[in-house]
Amino acid sequence: MVVVVMVVEEEVVVVVVVVVVVVVEVVVVVMVVVVVVVVVVVVVVVVVVVVVVVVVVVVAGVVAVVVA
C-alpha cells in the first residue's frame, strides 16, 4: 500500500508539473500573441497617420496651386 501511495503521489506530482508547464507555455503564447497584435495595431496606426498627413499635404498643395 505504501509503495502504491508513493507511486500515485509521484504521478500526481508529475501531472501537476506537466500542467504547470502547459499553463506557463499557454501564458507565454498568449503574451506573444498580445505583443504581436499590439505591434500590428501600432504599425497600422502609424501607416494611417502617415497616409493622412501625405493626403493633407497633397491637397493643401493642390489648393495652393489652384488658388495661385
MDAnalysis code that builds the backbone (N, CA, C; Angstrom):
import MDAnalysis as mda
import numpy as np

u = mda.Universe.empty(204, n_residues=68, atom_resindex=np.repeat(np.arange(68), 3), trajectory=True)
u.add_TopologyAttr("name", ["N", "CA", "C"] * 68)
u.add_TopologyAttr("resid", np.arange(1, 69))
u.add_TopologyAttr("resname", ["MET", "VAL", "VAL", "VAL", "VAL", "MET", "VAL", "VAL", "GLU", "GLU", "GLU", "VAL", "VAL", "VAL", "VAL", "VAL", "VAL", "VAL", "VAL", "VAL", "VAL", "VAL", "VAL", "VAL", "GLU", "VAL", "VAL", "VAL", "VAL", "VAL", "MET", "VAL", "VAL", "VAL", "VAL", "VAL", "VAL", "VAL", "VAL", "VAL", "VAL", "VAL", "VAL", "VAL", "VAL", "VAL", "VAL", "VAL", "VAL", "VAL", "VAL", "VAL", "VAL", "VAL", "VAL", "VAL", "VAL", "VAL", "VAL", "ALA", "GLY", "VAL", "VAL", "ALA", "VAL", "VAL", "VAL", "ALA"])
u.atoms.positions = np.array([
    [0.823, -1.209, 0.000],
    [0.000, 0.000, 0.000],
    [0.861, 1.264, 0.000],
    [1.895, 1.229, 0.813],
    [2.755, 2.408, 0.909],
    [3.427, 2.683, -0.437],
    [3.896, 1.616, -1.075],
    [4.563, 1.758, -2.371],
    [3.573, 2.328, -3.395],
    [2.360, 1.804, -3.395],
    [1.340, 2.265, -4.332],
    [1.050, 3.757, -4.076],
    [0.925, 4.138, -2.804],
    [0.664, 5.524, -2.451],
    [1.814, 6.412, -2.926],
    [3.060, 5.951, -2.725],
    [4.224, 6.736, -3.169],
    [4.190, 6.904, -4.693],
    [3.892, 5.847, -5.410],
    [3.844, 5.921, -6.882],
    [2.749, 6.891, -7.307],
    [1.590, 6.795, -6.680],
    [0.476, 7.684, -7.014],
    [0.870, 9.132, -6.728],
    [1.516, 9.368, -5.585],
    [1.956, 10.724, -5.254],
    [2.955, 11.229, -6.297],
    [3.893, 10.381, -6.691],
    [4.869, 10.793, -7.712],
    [4.168, 11.113, -9.029],
    [3.181, 10.262, -9.389],
    [2.439, 10.528, -10.628],
    [1.668, 11.847, -10.532],
    [1.093, 12.081, -9.380],
    [0.354, 13.333, -9.182],
    [1.302, 14.522, -9.298],
    [2.481, 14.391, -8.698],
    [3.480, 15.456, -8.784],
    [3.875, 15.682, -10.244],
    [4.095, 14.597, -10.986],
    [4.455, 14.706, -12.406],
    [3.323, 15.390, -13.172],
    [2.088, 14.987, -12.900],
    [0.938, 15.577, -13.584],
    [0.853, 17.073, -13.264],
    [1.041, 17.421, -11.994],
    [0.993, 18.830, -11.592],
    [2.089, 19.617, -12.302],
    [3.286, 19.061, -12.361],
    [4.403, 19.728, -13.040],
    [4.078, 19.914, -14.520],
    [3.534, 18.866, -15.147],
    [3.175, 18.952, -16.574],
    [2.104, 20.022, -16.769],
    [1.102, 20.050, -15.889],
    [0.029, 21.048, -16.000],
    [0.608, 22.445, -15.847],
    [1.513, 22.624, -14.886],
    [2.140, 23.938, -14.676],
    [2.935, 24.341, -15.915],
    [3.683, 23.408, -16.483],
    [4.474, 23.697, -17.697],
    [3.542, 24.084, -18.839],
    [2.446, 23.348, -19.009],
    [1.491, 23.645, -20.082],
    [0.878, 25.032, -19.858],
    [0.501, 25.334, -18.608],
    [-0.089, 26.642, -18.305],
    [0.928, 27.746, -18.608],
    [2.176, 27.543, -18.227],
    [3.221, 28.539, -18.495],
    [3.392, 28.724, -19.999],
    [3.397, 27.612, -20.750],
    [3.529, 27.715, -22.205],
    [2.350, 28.470, -22.803],
    [1.144, 28.181, -22.325],
    [-0.050, 28.869, -22.831],
    [0.042, 30.364, -22.522],
    [0.477, 30.702, -21.308],
    [0.611, 32.111, -20.927],
    [1.638, 32.801, -21.822],
    [2.763, 32.128, -22.084],
    [3.803, 32.701, -22.957],
    [3.251, 32.905, -24.367],
    [2.538, 31.914, -24.877],
    [1.958, 32.028, -26.228],
    [0.963, 33.186, -26.278],
    [0.116, 33.283, -25.252],
    [-0.873, 34.373, -25.208],
    [-0.163, 35.723, -25.156],
    [0.912, 35.826, -24.356],
    [1.661, 37.085, -24.268],
    [2.284, 37.439, -25.614],
    [2.847, 36.430, -26.295],
    [3.456, 36.668, -27.614],
    [2.387, 37.152, -28.594],
    [1.221, 36.513, -28.576],
    [0.128, 36.905, -29.472],
    [-0.300, 38.340, -29.174],
    [-0.421, 38.678, -27.881],
    [-0.816, 40.033, -27.496],
    [0.220, 41.044, -27.990],
    [1.503, 40.736, -27.808],
    [2.573, 41.641, -28.257],
    [2.505, 41.819, -29.777],
    [2.316, 40.716, -30.505],
    [2.224, 40.796, -31.973],
    [1.030, 41.653, -32.383],
    [-0.111, 41.450, -31.732],
    [-1.306, 42.232, -32.058],
    [-1.062, 43.716, -31.777],
    [-0.443, 44.019, -30.647],
    [-0.156, 45.419, -30.303],
    [0.784, 46.035, -31.340],
    [1.818, 45.299, -31.733],
    [2.768, 45.806, -32.734],
    [2.046, 46.056, -34.060],
    [1.194, 45.117, -34.466],
    [0.450, 45.280, -35.723],
    [-0.456, 46.505, -35.644],
    [-1.144, 46.674, -34.521],
    [-2.036, 47.830, -34.361],
    [-1.234, 49.130, -34.428],
    [-0.080, 49.173, -33.760],
    [0.763, 50.372, -33.777],
    [1.230, 50.671, -35.204],
    [1.654, 49.629, -35.923],
    [2.114, 49.819, -37.303],
    [0.973, 50.344, -38.170],
    [-0.212, 49.771, -38.022],
    [-1.371, 50.218, -38.808],
    [-1.697, 51.676, -38.496],
    [-1.679, 52.042, -37.214],
    [-1.966, 53.427, -36.823],
    [-0.928, 54.371, -37.428],
    [0.346, 53.999, -37.361],
    [1.413, 54.844, -37.925],
    [1.210, 55.005, -39.435],
    [0.900, 53.911, -40.124],
    [0.682, 53.969, -41.578],
    [-0.507, 54.877, -41.890],
    [-1.587, 54.739, -41.136],
    [-2.774, 55.576, -41.370],
    [-2.431, 57.048, -41.145],
    [-1.698, 57.343, -40.082],
    [-1.312, 58.735, -39.801],
    [-0.450, 59.283, -40.934],
    [0.513, 58.502, -41.398],
    [1.392, 58.945, -42.493],
    [0.571, 59.200, -43.756],
    [-0.350, 58.287, -44.067],
    [-1.193, 58.453, -45.258],
    [-2.042, 59.719, -45.135],
    [-2.630, 59.939, -43.972],
    [-3.459, 61.137, -43.757],
    [-2.616, 62.394, -43.923],
    [-1.412, 62.401, -43.344],
    [-0.528, 63.573, -43.463],
    [-0.167, 63.820, -44.923],
    [0.173, 62.758, -45.649],
    [0.524, 62.901, -47.075],
    [-0.666, 63.447, -47.856],
    [-1.855, 62.904, -47.618],
    [-3.061, 63.374, -48.324],
    [-3.325, 64.844, -48.015],
    [-3.198, 65.234, -46.751],
    [-3.422, 66.629, -46.368],
    [-2.418, 67.540, -47.060],
    [-1.144, 67.128, -47.076],
    [-0.103, 67.939, -47.724],
    [-0.381, 68.060, -49.220],
    [-0.746, 66.956, -49.863],
    [-1.026, 66.971, -51.306],
    [-2.236, 67.855, -51.593],
    [-3.290, 67.697, -50.817],
    [-4.499, 68.507, -51.012],
    [-4.174, 69.981, -50.790],
    [-3.413, 70.284, -49.749],
    [-3.026, 71.677, -49.477],
    [-2.205, 72.231, -50.642],
    [-1.303, 71.414, -51.190],
    [-0.504, 71.841, -52.349],
    [-1.366, 72.109, -53.551],
    [-2.313, 71.217, -53.828],
    [-3.214, 71.392, -54.972],
    [-4.067, 72.646, -54.785],
    [-4.597, 72.818, -53.576],
    [-5.415, 74.006, -53.293],
    [-4.575, 75.264, -53.467],
    [-3.334, 75.242, -52.989],
    [-2.454, 76.412, -53.113],
    [-2.195, 76.722, -54.588],
    [-1.962, 75.680, -55.385],
    [-1.716, 75.882, -56.822],
    [-2.968, 76.420, -57.499],
    [-4.119, 75.859, -57.182],
    [-5.377, 76.297, -57.800],
    [-5.681, 77.744, -57.410],
    [-5.492, 78.060, -56.130],
    [-5.757, 79.424, -55.654],
    [-4.776, 80.403, -56.312],
    [-3.517, 79.988, -56.413],
    [-2.497, 80.851, -57.016],
    [-2.806, 80.954, -58.505],
])
